[in-house]
Amino acid sequence: MIDNKKKVFGTDGIRGKVGEYPMTVDFTMRLASAIASTLTPNGEQLL
């Protein structure tokens, strides 16, 4: 079985170049929102 998906997270953080998959603006905003909701009391959505 061939896995065509790239791994996003590596041992040193997020893999990729800014502006290219996976470090697009949409991905970065969704990641930041997920981190913020995890660290916010009661898991509140900020956006």
N, CA, C and O atoms as a GROMACS GRO file, in nm:
protein
  188
    1MET      N    1   0.084  -0.118   0.000
    1MET     CA    2   0.000   0.000   0.000
    1MET      C    3   0.089   0.125   0.000
    1MET      O    4   0.180   0.136   0.082
    2ILE      N    5   0.063   0.216  -0.090
    2ILE     CA    6   0.140   0.340  -0.099
    2ILE      C    7   0.062   0.452  -0.033
    2ILE      O    8  -0.055   0.474  -0.063
    3ASP      N    9   0.128   0.523   0.057
    3ASP     CA   10   0.065   0.634   0.127
    3ASP      C   11   0.108   0.764   0.060
    3ASP      O   12   0.223   0.805   0.072
    4ASN      N   13   0.016   0.830  -0.010
    4ASN     CA   14   0.048   0.954  -0.082
    4ASN      C   15   0.041   1.077   0.007
    4ASN      O   16   0.078   1.186  -0.038
    5LYS      N   17  -0.005   1.063   0.130
    5LYS     CA   18  -0.015   1.178   0.219
    5LYS      C   19   0.121   1.210   0.279
    5LYS      O   20   0.194   1.121   0.322
    6LYS      N   21   0.153   1.339   0.281
    6LYS     CA   22   0.276   1.381   0.346
    6LYS      C   23   0.251   1.392   0.495
    6LYS      O   24   0.141   1.426   0.538
    7LYS      N   25   0.352   1.364   0.572
    7LYS     CA   26   0.343   1.382   0.716
    7LYS      C   27   0.359   1.529   0.747
    7LYS      O   28   0.452   1.594   0.700
    8VAL      N   29   0.268   1.583   0.827
    8VAL     CA   30   0.268   1.725   0.857
    8VAL      C   31   0.358   1.755   0.976
    8VAL      O   32   0.431   1.855   0.976
    9PHE      N   33   0.354   1.671   1.078
    9PHE     CA   34   0.431   1.696   1.199
    9PHE      C   35   0.551   1.603   1.206
    9PHE      O   36   0.540   1.482   1.184
   10GLY      N   37   0.666   1.661   1.236
   10GLY     CA   38   0.789   1.584   1.252
   10GLY      C   39   0.839   1.598   1.395
   10GLY      O   40   0.771   1.656   1.480
   11THR      N   41   0.956   1.547   1.419
   11THR     CA   42   1.012   1.554   1.555
   11THR      C   43   1.052   1.695   1.593
   11THR      O   44   1.062   1.727   1.712
   12ASP      N   45   1.076   1.781   1.494
   12ASP     CA   46   1.116   1.919   1.521
   12ASP      C   47   1.004   2.020   1.498
   12ASP      O   48   1.030   2.141   1.499
   13GLY      N   49   0.883   1.974   1.477
   13GLY     CA   50   0.772   2.066   1.455
   13GLY      C   51   0.697   2.035   1.327
   13GLY      O   52   0.690   1.920   1.285
   14ILE      N   53   0.643   2.139   1.266
   14ILE     CA   54   0.564   2.123   1.143
   14ILE      C   55   0.658   2.123   1.024
   14ILE      O   56   0.748   2.207   1.014
   15ARG      N   57   0.637   2.027   0.935
   15ARG     CA   58   0.722   2.015   0.816
   15ARG      C   59   0.667   2.103   0.704
   15ARG      O   60   0.546   2.123   0.694
   16GLY      N   61   0.755   2.153   0.621
   16GLY     CA   62   0.713   2.224   0.502
   16GLY      C   63   0.763   2.367   0.497
   16GLY      O   64   0.814   2.421   0.594
   17LYS      N   65   0.745   2.426   0.379
   17LYS     CA   66   0.786   2.564   0.357
   17LYS      C   67   0.662   2.654   0.367
   17LYS      O   68   0.552   2.614   0.332
   18VAL      N   69   0.683   2.776   0.414
   18VAL     CA   70   0.574   2.872   0.424
   18VAL      C   71   0.519   2.902   0.286
   18VAL      O   72   0.593   2.928   0.192
   19GLY      N   73   0.386   2.897   0.275
   19GLY     CA   74   0.320   2.924   0.147
   19GLY      C   75   0.298   2.800   0.063
   19GLY      O   76   0.225   2.805  -0.037
   20GLU      N   77   0.358   2.689   0.100
   20GLU     CA   78   0.341   2.562   0.030
   20GLU      C   79   0.278   2.462   0.125
   20GLU      O   80   0.288   2.475   0.247
   21TYR      N   81   0.211   2.359   0.068
   21TYR     CA   82   0.152   2.256   0.152
   21TYR      C   83   0.256   2.201   0.248
   21TYR      O   84   0.367   2.170   0.204
   22PRO      N   85   0.227   2.188   0.374
   22PRO     CA   86   0.102   2.213   0.442
   22PRO      C   87   0.094   2.351   0.506
   22PRO      O   88  -0.007   2.384   0.570
   23MET      N   89   0.196   2.432   0.492
   23MET     CA   90   0.200   2.561   0.562
   23MET      C   91   0.128   2.671   0.486
   23MET      O   92   0.187   2.776   0.456
   24THR      N   93   0.002   2.648   0.455
   24THR     CA   94  -0.080   2.748   0.389
   24THR      C   95  -0.146   2.836   0.495
   24THR      O   96  -0.145   2.804   0.613
   25VAL      N   97  -0.203   2.947   0.451
   25VAL     CA   98  -0.271   3.037   0.544
   25VAL      C   99  -0.387   2.966   0.612
   25VAL      O  100  -0.404   2.979   0.734
   26ASP      N  101  -0.466   2.890   0.536
   26ASP     CA  102  -0.581   2.818   0.593
   26ASP      C  103  -0.536   2.718   0.699
   26ASP      O  104  -0.594   2.712   0.807
   27PHE      N  105  -0.433   2.639   0.669
   27PHE     CA  106  -0.383   2.541   0.764
   27PHE      C  107  -0.333   2.608   0.892
   27PHE      O  108  -0.360   2.561   1.002
   28THR      N  109  -0.259   2.718   0.875
   28THR     CA  110  -0.204   2.789   0.990
   28THR      C  111  -0.313   2.846   1.079
   28THR      O  112  -0.304   2.838   1.202
   29MET      N  113  -0.417   2.903   1.019
   29MET     CA  114  -0.529   2.958   1.097
   29MET      C  115  -0.604   2.846   1.171
   29MET      O  116  -0.641   2.863   1.287
   30ARG      N  117  -0.626   2.734   1.104
   30ARG     CA  118  -0.696   2.623   1.169
   30ARG      C  119  -0.612   2.563   1.281
   30ARG      O  120  -0.666   2.527   1.386
   31LEU      N  121  -0.482   2.553   1.260
   31LEU     CA  122  -0.393   2.501   1.364
   31LEU      C  123  -0.390   2.595   1.484
   31LEU      O  124  -0.399   2.550   1.598
   32ALA      N  125  -0.378   2.726   1.459
   32ALA     CA  126  -0.376   2.823   1.568
   32ALA      C  127  -0.506   2.821   1.646
   32ALA      O  128  -0.505   2.831   1.768
   33SER      N  129  -0.619   2.807   1.576
   33SER     CA  130  -0.749   2.800   1.643
   33SER      C  131  -0.760   2.675   1.729
   33SER      O  132  -0.812   2.680   1.841
   34ALA      N  133  -0.710   2.562   1.678
   34ALA     CA  134  -0.714   2.438   1.755
   34ALA      C  135  -0.627   2.447   1.880
   34ALA      O  136  -0.666   2.400   1.987
   35ILE      N  137  -0.510   2.507   1.866
   35ILE     CA  138  -0.421   2.524   1.982
   35ILE      C  139  -0.485   2.616   2.084
   35ILE      O  140  -0.484   2.587   2.204
   36ALA      N  141  -0.541   2.728   2.038
   36ALA     CA  142  -0.604   2.824   2.129
   36ALA      C  143  -0.723   2.763   2.201
   36ALA      O  144  -0.741   2.786   2.321
   37SER      N  145  -0.805   2.686   2.131
   37SER     CA  146  -0.921   2.625   2.197
   37SER      C  147  -0.879   2.518   2.296
   37SER      O  148  -0.949   2.494   2.395
   38THR      N  149  -0.765   2.454   2.271
   38THR     CA  150  -0.714   2.354   2.366
   38THR      C  151  -0.661   2.421   2.492
   38THR      O  152  -0.678   2.368   2.602
   39LEU      N  153  -0.598   2.536   2.476
   39LEU     CA  154  -0.537   2.605   2.591
   39LEU      C  155  -0.633   2.699   2.663
   39LEU      O  156  -0.602   2.747   2.772
   40THR      N  157  -0.750   2.727   2.603
   40THR     CA  158  -0.849   2.816   2.663
   40THR      C  159  -0.934   2.739   2.762
   40THR      O  160  -0.972   2.625   2.734
   41PRO      N  161  -0.964   2.797   2.878
   41PRO     CA  162  -1.051   2.728   2.973
   41PRO      C  163  -1.184   2.688   2.907
   41PRO      O  164  -1.241   2.767   2.832
   42ASN      N  165  -1.231   2.571   2.935
   42ASN     CA  166  -1.356   2.515   2.884
   42ASN      C  167  -1.353   2.492   2.733
   42ASN      O  168  -1.459   2.468   2.675
   43GLY      N  169  -1.237   2.500   2.669
   43GLY     CA  170  -1.226   2.474   2.526
   43GLY      C  171  -1.307   2.566   2.438
   43GLY      O  172  -1.356   2.522   2.334
   44GLU      N  173  -1.322   2.691   2.475
   44GLU     CA  174  -1.404   2.786   2.402
   44GLU      C  175  -1.344   2.812   2.263
   44GLU      O  176  -1.222   2.818   2.248
   45GLN      N  177  -1.431   2.828   2.164
   45GLN     CA  178  -1.388   2.864   2.030
   45GLN      C  179  -1.364   3.014   2.025
   45GLN      O  180  -1.448   3.091   2.072
   46LEU      N  181  -1.251   3.056   1.971
   46LEU     CA  182  -1.218   3.198   1.965
   46LEU      C  183  -1.260   3.262   1.834
   46LEU      O  184  -1.283   3.383   1.830
   47LEU      N  185  -1.270   3.183   1.727
   47LEU     CA  186  -1.308   3.239   1.596
   47LEU      C  187  -1.447   3.199   1.560
   47LEU      O  188  -1.497   3.236   1.454
   0.00000   0.00000   0.00000
